[in-house]
């Protein structure tokens, strides 16, 4: 999915941290079973046994009153007496972001999912019969079980439900009215009464998934799939209270329970700390000095869980809005580098007036041409949301969700929609109404570009009408044909993705060098498109056809970088090596197009080959 401007190199005032090691999940599996855990999401699990529970032990003392939390704050988990065999407090940790379904269809767009509780009615009923409280996740057994212990030990007091996570507030109740001149200026180009733009967004809503396709002209360049039932795998941007489970000094990382099936990983470079709380003075402290097991920390997901790897976290929280990104409790000050110099100068003057002293602010590319009042009101909404998150964090005593990002279609509109889009076509009436209301509030000059595709009146489905289906089928194949007859072979491995360029049926007409050069130019543009379309991230190695002339190699590399310039995901391309290979990296956020729509073959386990049983007998 597209990244916010705060996480991209073009808009961030500083470079992103170095890529994290890829073997951290294996290290998690090798953690000792005796490591202390604050819930059953740790290495020991939480199995139940039969037997009478122990009598309650007297409390050690009254806990101190919680202060207003800040980024980097940690606090010890509440004391929990040891669990006796058969005591119903050792359940599994919660699996995510709430079990109910609540949608506010006013001028606030709320994400899918509800406020916590049990994932199924049967489980909830069983827990109520056993006197258990509800936790902060869908299963809610880790926090709920231990809270239930404390309730029974305190005379059977009724346990409070987990607080409802803060939802993203996208618009004000009373949007700003723009004059006619400003409306014309922001309305974008049109021809014969029809909007003109480079891109078109098609949103196809199904009962089990929402698909979003981005067309550049008629060519499919991006495609994303969002499933409501897979919330625990699509949590990028969510803010959690997490409990530190394991601190691994050798990996300079910590595993954190955020009430999802897999523990998330937090690297030392992403930890925010108070120098007064560590022993090392005058030098960079070690991660074991900054974090301790069972501490509760405020953190945000920067990368979705992929495969066997859990989500990646940071303690530098950011809240994206339409025009600005709020970085709470920070001195961050930045303006998008994609804006022209004169606009950056104007926005710098605006930002100097409206920026709060206690928070950092990054102005996004979408702020081009907007008024100071619009920026100020966008910033005020984000500050209000952060205040709510702080209040909710102060009440949390167990891992749980604090803030939920809106659903993917709304995030796309918030972060990507501008005058370059000639249309946004949606085939779901409810979603069309919500997005139309949002655009009417934040960009009224572009409201007419939000269109409803009535499938009952159209002869073809939305994706077939704009030839998305056939392009998707080609995007899922390992072989891609080039216009002149050449081809690309795209293979993904655990470590990297390899792309091989072949001349194929392209035999040329003049010379071998010229044929290879023209074939590589076509391949460079198509590779840039395939990387966006397939959402390929990590390390990528490209084997162009060998070229003898250095000027030709330089032109191919230049054309490749120009084609990548329209990719909003951060990329880095290195010169052609002595072996004729181009090495590059592309920031990985999601699992990729193929992985999001496919399942591993149960017969060959994804290898593509079957070994006869008699061979091994």
Protein Blocks (a to p, Z undefined) as FASTA:
>chain_A
ZZdfklpfklpcbdcdddddfklmmmmmmpcfkbccfbfkbmnopaddedddddddddfb
dcdddddddehiacdddddddddehiaklcccdfbjbjbdcddfbfbdcdeddeedjfbf
klmmmmmmnopacdfblnommmmmmmmmmmmmnoopacddddddddddfbdfbdcdddfk
lmmmmnopaeehiacdfbdcdddddfkbccddddehjacfbdcdddfklmmmmmghiacd
dddfbdcfklopacddehiabdcdddfklpccdfklpmbghiacdfklmpcghiacdddd
fbdcehjbccdddfbdcdddfkbccdehiabdcddfkbcfklmmmmmmmmmmmmcfkbcc
dddfklgoiafklmmmmmmmmmmmmmmmmmmmmmpcbdcdfbdcddfklmmmmmmgcfkl
gbdcdfbfklmmmmmmmmmmmmmmlmmmpccddfklpmbdfklmnommmmmmmmmpmbdc
dfkopacdddddfkbccddddfklanbjmbmmlmmmmmmmmmmmmmmmmmmmnopghjdd
ddddddfblklmmmmmmmmmmmmmmpmbdcddddddfkopacdddddfbgojklmmcccd
fklnonopacdfklmZZ
